[in-house]
C-alpha cells in the first residue's frame, strides 16, 4: 500500500466536498486565465486604434460598444469585466482555501483518532519497540504534516495541471510557435525535479528522526527533573539537549540549502522561458503576425505556464515531507500487535464473578531470554497467593501474562475453565484490578483518580443521591487502602489536584491511591505487583489485613520482595530464573528452611535492627 492509498482510506468521506472544492478552484482558475485576454483588448483597442477582427474571446464587448475603439466607453466595459473576473477569482479562491483547510482538519482529526486507537490496541511488548518521541511524532506531528498532502499538495497539483493545459490551448490558438520554449524546457524541469526529490526525501527523513530525538530528550528531562537535580547533572543534560538541538538545526539547514538551490534552478529556467517567449512574440509582431496586445497576453500566458510548471514541481518537491510522514504513520498502523484480540464475545463462562485461575506449563521467552519456564499453578476463586523471589525472577511477567500484556510462548492459562485467549481482551481485563509496580496518577483530583475505573466523566452523576453514594464508595476504598487519613489532611481533601504523574505526593501515598483505585474497580481478582514497596511495614500490615477482612471472597495475588507482605497468604511460591523453586504455606516454607526461609530470616533480622536502633534513639533522646 502506498502512502496515498493509506490516506484515502481516511479521506474518502471528504471526497464529495473535495470534488466541489476542486470545481470552485477550476472556476477561479478560468477567471484568472481570462484576464490576459481582457488586457490584450485594452492594449489593442483602447490604447491603440486597431481594427476589430473578431478573433478575441471578448469581441462581443466591441459589438456592445458599437466598435468604438480608443474610447472611454470601451475602457469602462473592459474595466467592468476585468474587475468582475478579479472579484470572482478572489471570492472563489477564498472559499476554496477555507473548504480545503476544513477538509484537511477533518483528515487530521480522523488520523489522530486512528493512530491513538491503534496505540491503545497495541500490547506492552509491541509499544516497547517504539520510543516515546517517535510515538508523539507519529500521533501528533505526522498527522498535521500528512493532512497537507490532501488539503494543499494534491489540489495544488491538480490546479496547476488544469491551468497549464488551458494556458497551452489558448497560447496554441494565438501562435503555436510560442510553445517552443516551454516544450523544450519541460524535460529539464522533469530531470531537475527527479534529482531534487531524492535528496529532499533523505533530508526530511533526517529532520523527522531529529524531531523524534528532540521530543524524547525534552520528555525525559521533564519527567526526570528531580533525578537530574539530585545528581547535580544539569550540565550533562544541557549538553545532551544542545547536541539534539544542534542536530535538528543542521538537518533543517540542509533542507533550507536544498530548497534555495531548487528555487534558483527553477527560477532560472522560468525566466529563460519568459524572456525567450517575449523575443519570439516580438519577432512575430514585427512580421505582422501578432498585435501588440497579443504580445503582452502571450508573455503573460507563458509566464503562467512556467509558474504552474514550477508550482507543480515545487509541490512534488515539498510533498516528500508529507510522504515521509505518511510512510511512518502507515507503518505504525500496519504494526501487528504481538497479543492479538482473538477472543469471542459469545463465550460462556461457568461463573464470571468467581473465576478459577490455572497456569498449565506456562512459558514465556522475551528477546531470546527464558522469562517463565513451565509454570503450573492452580488458584481456585478466593485463594490468597503470594509470589516472591529475587529481582528478575519472573514475578511481574507471571502476573502480566495473566492479563495478556505479554503472550505466552507455550503452555496455557485458564480462567473459569476457558483459555484466556478465548476472552476478548476488554472482557478478560475487566476481571482483574491490577496495581502495577509504578504508581501512575493523572493530573486531576484525588476523587477522579480513585473513581477512574468507573469510566465516566465527573459530570455524569447529576443526581445528588447518586453522587453521595459514589463518594461513600470512594471514601471506603481509600480507608481500606489506608489513604483516607492523609487525604483528609490535604488542603482540599478529596478535591486536591495531585499534579502531573502525582508530583507532590510521596511514593507511599501514590501507592495507596493506586490501591484504592483498584478496590474501587471491584473486580473478582486483585493483583498487587510489588505495589506496597514504598509503605512502612506497619502501614502495609494494616492495609493487607484490611483488604483480607473486607474482601474475603476475592482472589488476591501479591507479588513482593518483602517476605512479610505474603506471610498471611494461603500459599506462597518462591521463584528463581522463571521457575517455581519452592511453594507452600508460610509454615511449610519456613520448615523447609530453603531460599524463602533464608531470605525471610535475613529481612526480619534487618527489620529488628532498625526497630532496636529507633528504640535506642528514643531512649537516648529522653535521657
N, C-alpha and C positions, 0 to 999 in steps of 0.2 A: 504494500500500500504506500502510495506517495503522500507527502505532507498535505498536498492539495485535496486528495480524496479523503484523508483523515479529517480535515477541516470541514469539508462539505457535509459530513455526517451530522455536524452540529449547526451548520449554516443553512441547511435545506429548508427549514421552516421560514427563513427570511427571504427565500428566493422570489416569491411574488412581489414583495416590496422592493427587492433589489432590481427586478426587471423594470418596475415602474420608475425607479430612480434612474436607471440607465436610459429609459425613454426620455425623461426630463433632461438628462445630460446631453443626449443626441440633439434634442430640440435647441438647447442652449448653444451647442457647437455649431449647428447650422446657422443660427442667428449671428454668431461670431464670424463665420466664414462668408456671410453675405456683405459684411461691412466693407471689404476692399472693393467690391463691385460698385457700391454707392460712392466710394472715394474716387473710383475711376470716372464715374459720370460727373462728379463735382469738378474734376480737373478738366475733362474733355468738353463739358457743355456749360459750365458756369465760368470757369477761369478762361478757357479757350473757346473759340467760336467754331466748333466742328459741326459738320452736317450730320444729323442723326441717321444712322444706318440700320437701326433696329436689331443690332446684334447683342446688345446688353440685356441681361435678365430684367433690369428695371426700366426698359424702354417705354413701358406704359406710363411712367411718370412724365416723360416728354410729351406723350399724347395728351395727358390730362392738362398740361400747361400750354397746349397749342404749339408745341415745339418751339417754345420761347427760350432759346439758348442764350447764355450770357445775360440772365435776368434774375432779379430778386425773387420773382415768383418761383422759378425753378430751384433757387437756393433754399427757399423756405420749405418746399416739398421734400427736397433731398435731406435737409436738416431734420425735418419731422420724421422721416423713415429711419434715418441714422439713429436719432435719439430713441425712437421706439424699439428698434432692434437691440440697441445697447441696454435699454431698461429691461427688456425681456430676458436678455442673456444674464444680467446681474441678478434678477429675481430667481430665475431657474437655477443658476449656479448656487445661490444661497440655499434654495430648497433642496437641491441635490446633496450639498455638503452636510446639511443638518440631518437629512434622512440617512445618508451613508454612515455618519457617526453614530446615530441611534442603532442602526443595524450592527455596526461594529461593537457597540457596548452590549447588545443582546448576545452576540457571539462570545465576547469576553466573559460575560456572566455565566453563560452556559458551559464554557470551557472550565471556568473556575469551579462551578458545581461538579462537573465531571471529574476533574483531577482530584478535588477534595474527597469526593465519594470513593474514588479509586484508592486514595490514601487510607481511608477508613476500612476498606476491604482487605488491604494487604496485612499479612501476618508480621510478627515481630522480626522474624528471620529475614524476610524479604526487605522490610524497611531498613534494616541494619546495613544493607548493601548500598544505601544512599546516605550521603552526609546531609546534615540539616540545611546547609547553604544551598545545596543542589535542589532539595525539595522546595525550599522557599522560592528559588529561582523559577522552578517549573510551575508551581501553583499560582504565583503572583506575576512576576516579571514576564515570563514567557507568554502568558495569556494576553497581557497587554500588548506585547510586541506582535504576536501572531494575528490578532484581530485586524491589524493594519493591512495584512495581506488581502483581506476581503473587503475592508471598508475604504481602502485607499489605493493599494497597488493594482489589483486586478481591474477595478473600474477605471483607473487612470490609463492602464494599457489599452483597454477596450476603447476608451475615448480617443486615445492617440491614434489607434489604427483606423477608427471610423473617420476622424478628422483628416488624417493623412490621405485616405482613399478619396474623400470628397475634394480635397485640395488638388490632388493629382488629376482628377477628372476635369475640374474647372480649368486647370492650367493647360491640360492637353487640348481642350476646346479652343483656348486662346492661341496656343502655339506648341506643337509637340517638341520643338527644338529646346524649349525652356526646361524640359525634363532631363536633358542630357546629363548635366552635372549631378543632380540628386541621384539618378540611376547609377552613375559611375562611382559615386562616393558611398553608396549603400553597402557594398561588400567591405569597405574599410570600417564602417560602423560595426558590422557584424563581427569582424575579426577582432577589433579592439575590445568590444563588449565581452567576447568569449574569454579573452586574456584577463580582463579585469575581474570578471565574475569569479574565477577560480581563486584568485588572491583574496577577493573580498570575503568569500565564504570562510577561508582559513583565518582571516583576521577576526571575523565575527565569532567563530568558534573559540578563538583565543580570548576575545573580550568576555564572552559568556563564562568561560572557565574562571577567569579572573574575578568576575562579578560574584560567582558562587563562592570562591575562596574568600572574598571580602565579606560576604554575608556571614560565612561561618566564623571568621575571625572576630567580627563585631559581636555576633551572638554569644560566642564562648566567653568573651571578655565581660559582657553584661551579666551572664549567669555566674561567672567565677570571680566577680569583682572583689568579694570578701576574701577569697583564697589568694588572689593576687596581692592584695594589701597585707594579708597575714604573712606572706613570704617576702614582702617588700620587693616584688618583681615587676613593678610598674615599668621600669626601663626596658626590661625584656619584652613585655607585651607591647610597649610602644614601638620597639624595633620590629616586632612581627607585623604590627599594623602598618608601619611605614613601608615595609617591604611589599606587603599586599597592595597598599595604596599606590606605590610607585609602579608596580607591575601592571595594575589596572590603567594607570595614566599612560604608560608606554604602549599598552595594547590599543588604547583609543588614539594615541598619536600616530601609530602605524596606519590605522584606518583613515585618519584625517589626511595623512600624506597621500594615501592611495586615492582618496576622494578628490583631492586637489589636482592630482595628475589626470584623473578621469575627466574632471571639468575642463582642464586646459586642453587636453587632446580633442575632446568633442566640440569645444568652443571653436577651436582652430578649424576643424572640419566644417562646422556650421558656417563660420564666417567666409571660408573659401567658397562654399556653395553659393552664399548670398552675393558676394562680390562678383563671382563668375556669372551668375544669372543676370545681374544688373548689366554686366558687359554685353551679354548675348542679347538681352532685350533692348539695350540702347542701339546696338547694331541693327536690330530689326526695325526700330523706329526710324533710324537714318535711311534705311532702304524703303521705308513707306509701308512696311507690313503691319505695323502697330501704331496706335495713337499713344500720345504721351501718358494719358491716364492709365492705359493698359500696362505701361512700363512700371508705374508705381504699384498697380494691383498685382502684377506678376511677381515683382520683387517681394511684395507682402506675402503672397501665397508660397513662394519658395522658402521664405523665412519661416512661415508657419509649418511647411513640410519638414524643414530641418529641425524646427523646435519640437515638433511632435516625434520625430525620429529620436532626437536627443532625450525627450521625456520618456519615451518607451525604453530606451537604453538605460537611462538613469533609474527608472523604476525596477527594471530587471537587475540592475546593479545593487540597489538598496534592498531588493527582495531577498537577497542572500541572508540577511539578518533574520527575516521572518521565516525563511526555510529552515535555518538552524534551530530557531525556537520551536517550529513545527515538528522537526525530527525528534527533538528532545521530549516534547510532550507526547508524540506518537509512541516513542519507545517506552515512556513511563506508563501510558495507558495500555500498551500491549504486554506489559510485565505481568507474568502469570504468578499468582501467589503460591507459595510452597505449601500452604494449608488451604486447599480449595473448599468452598462451602458446598459439600456434596450431600448434605442431609435432606431428608424428605419431610415435608410439612405435615403429611398424613400419618406420621409414625405414632403408634400407640404404645405407651409405657404402662407397666403394671401399676405403679404408684408414683406419679410425678412429684409428689411432695415428700416422699420418703425414699429417695434413690439409694440403691445399693451399689457401691463402687467396687470394682475389681480390676486390678492390674494383672494381666496374663502374659508373662515373659516379655515385658515391655523393654525395648532397647532403642537408643537414640544416638545417632552419630552426627556431629556438627563439625564442619571444617576438617574432616578426616579424623576427629578425636571421638573416642567412645565416651559419651557423656552419661548414658544409662546403659546398663548391661543386665538383661534378663531379670527384670524386676517383677516379682509376683507378690501381690498384697491383696487381702480380702478385707473390705471395710464395709460392714453392714451399717444400715442407717442408724445414727445416734452414737456411733463409736467416736471416741476421742483418741486421735492418733498423733503421736509426737514424732518428729523427724529431726535427727541431729547428725552431726558429722563435721569434719573439718571443712575449711573453705575449698570450693571446687569439687566437693564430693558428689554433687548432683542433686542436692536438696531442692533448689529452686526449679531446676529443669523438670524434676519429677512432678512438681505441682503445676508448672506452666503447661506441661504436656497434657494434664488433665483437662484444661480449658482450651486446648489446641492452639496455644500460642506457638507451639512447636509440634511438628508432626512426627510421630514415631517412625523409626526406620524399620522396625519389625515388632511383632507382638501386637497385643490389642488392649484397649481399656474399655471396660463395660460399665454402663450406667443404667441401673434399673433393668439389667439383663440384655441391654442393647449396646452394640458397639457405638462409642461416642461419635464416630464418623457418620452414623445414621441420623444424627440430630442436625438440624440447621444450626449454624454457629450461634445465632442470636438466642435460640431456644436453649442450647446447651449452656451458654454462659449465664443465662438467667437463673440457673440452678445453683450458682456459686456466688458468694460475696467474698471477693478477693481483696486482701490488704497486702500491697506489694512492699518490698524492702524499702524502696524510695517513696517517701510520702509526698504526693503531689496535691497541692491545693490551688484552686482557681482564684483569680483576683476578684473576689466577691465577698459577701458576708459569710460569717460562720454558718448561719442558718442555711444559706444557699449551698454551701459545700456539703453539709450533712445530708440535706434532702436531695442531693444530686441524683440519686437513684430513682427519684420519683419521675424524672424526665418530663417536667412541665415547668413553664416559667413562673416567676413569683406571683404574677397577677392571675394565675389560673384559679386559685381558690378565693372566689369573691365572697362566698358565704362566711359570715363571722364564726359560726359554729364549726365549720369545716377547718377554718384557719386555726381555731383554738385547739381542735383535736389533733391537727397535724403538728402544731407547736409542742403539744404534750408528748407526742411520739419522738420528736427531735430531742427534747429535754431528757426523756427516758433513755434514749440511745446514748446521749452524752454522759449521763450518770453512770450507765453500765461500762462506758469506756473510760471512766474516771476523768472526764473532761469538764464536767459541769462546774466544779468549783473554780477552776482558773478562768473559765468563760465568764462566770458571774462577776469576777473581779476586774474584767476588762471595762474600759470606759463606756462602751456601747453594748456590752453584753453580747447576745447572740447576733446583734446587728453590726458588730465590729467588722470592718473590711480588713481582711488578713494581708492584703498586698500581694504583689506578683510572686507566685510559687510559695506563698506562705511566709514571705520575709517578715521579720518582726516577731515570729513565734519560735520557740525553741524546738529542737528535734523531737523531744518527748511530747510536746504539745501537738505538733503536727501529726505524730503517730497516733495519738489518742483521737484526734479529729478524724483521721482516716479510718480508724476502727469504728468510731461512731457512725460514719457514713456507711460502712459495711453492715453494721447492725440494722441501720435504717432500711437497707435493701430487703432484709427479712427473707433471704434465700435459705433453702434447706441445708446447704453446706457452707460453712465458714472456713476460709483459708487465711491463715496468718503466716506470711512468708517473712520470717525474721522481723516482724513488724513491731516488736516490743524492745528492740535492742537499745533504744535511747532512753528507756524508762529505768528508774531505780528499781531495785529488787522488790521493795515493799509495795510500790505502786503496781508493778507487774503482777505481784501475787494477788493483790486486791482485784485487779482487772480480770485476770483469768478465773478467779474464784467467782466473781460476779457473773461472768458470762456463763460459767458452768451451772450456776444456780438458776439463772433466769432464762437460759436457753438449753435446758437439759435434753430436749429431744433432738437437737440439731447435731449433724455430723460436724466435728471440728478437727481440722488438720493444722497442726502447729509445727512450723519449721523454725529452729532456733539453734544458735551457737551455745547459748547459756542453758546448761542441762536442767537447772531448776525450773525453766519455763515449761518443760514437758514432764516434770516429775509426777503430776497428778493424772496423766493421760492413761487410758485403758491399755494402750500398747505403745511401745516406743521402738523405732527402728534406727539403728546407727549405720550410716552409710560411709563407704570408702571407695573412691575411684569408680563411682557409678553403680556400685553393687551394695546389697544389704549385707553388712558384715555381722551384725547382731540384731536380734529382735526379741521382744518380750515385755513384760510389765517392768516397772521400776525395780521392784524387789527381785525379780528374776535376773535382771541385768546386773544388779549390784552383787547378787550371789554368784553370778558367772565370773565376776571380777576380771572382765575383759577391757576393751577400749573404753566403753561407756563409763564403767566404774572408775577407771583411772582418771579420765578427764573430769568426771564429776567430783571426785575427791580433791583434785588439784584446784578446781574452781571454788569449792567450798572452803578450802584452806585459805585461798586468796581473799575470799569474802570475809572470813573470820578475822583475818589480819587487819582488814580495813575497819571492821567493827571495833576490834580491840584498840586500834590506834585512835579512832574517833572518841571512844570512851576515855582513853588516857588523856586526850587533848581537852575534853570537857572537864575532867577531874583536875587537871593542872591549872586550867583557867579559873576554876572555882577556888583553888587554893591561893 
